Amino acid sequence: MQLGQVVGTATSTVKDPTFQGERLLVVQLETADGGPDGEPVLVFDRLGAGRGDLVMCTTDAKILREMVGINSPGRWSVLALPDRR
């Protein structure tokens, strides 16, 4: 699990079938001291996060498979919306 900040949303006319109907966010993951950790990542969201929100993301394969299907190329999903840092 890793905290990150939502920096935008992603839309696409051509996508993997498992992405169909899913809300996709662009999230800048953060290091323990709050700095950026690499490039932003694409994250599945079913909790309703918006631009500027802090989100807890996970790469737990079981959670993602239950959300979108076993053959999805997706990696990250929103696990929680923390109250504060």
Number of C-alpha atoms within 10 A of each C-alpha: 13 15 23 25 23 21 16 15 15 10 10 9 5 8 9 11 13 16 17 12 8 15 16 21 26 19 26 22 22 17 13 9 6 12 11 14 14 10 9 18 16 18 23 21 20 14 13 10 18 15 13 12 17 23 26 17 22 18 16 13 15 10 15 22 16 9 16 18 15 13 11 15 14 19 15 22 25 26 21 17 15 11 8 7 6
